[in-house]
Amino acid sequence: MTPAPIDALGLVAGTFTTIAFVPQIVRIVKVRHADDLSWWTFGTFAFGVALWLAYGLHLDAAPIIVANVVTLALALVILILKWRYRAGGGHEAPQPARRPRP
């Protein structure tokens, strides 16, 4: 294959793997918590994406660079939202008032 179709394939693949995080961000904002997400998972993921970005920059490979810049931004948004809505952080969703038991 010539470089142009391979680059197009890389951009399409990068687009799909990147937009996969958008519904997670929407959900976190909607429910105002991210307790079910692991710091370790998203932290190591963001670090790995940063390494992929460095690799793409070294190769001057636009599909790798573009996909990983956006993916890293989305992963960082998730980490920031997780921190913002952490338990006891003051930004969690208001809880409905409990009725006293008879």
Secondary structure, DSSP 8 states (H G I E B T S, - for coil): --HHHHHHHHHHHHHHHHHTTHHHHHHHHHHT--TTS-HHHHHHHHHHHHHHHHHHHHHT-HHHHHHHHHHHHHHHHHHHHHHHT-TTSS-S----------
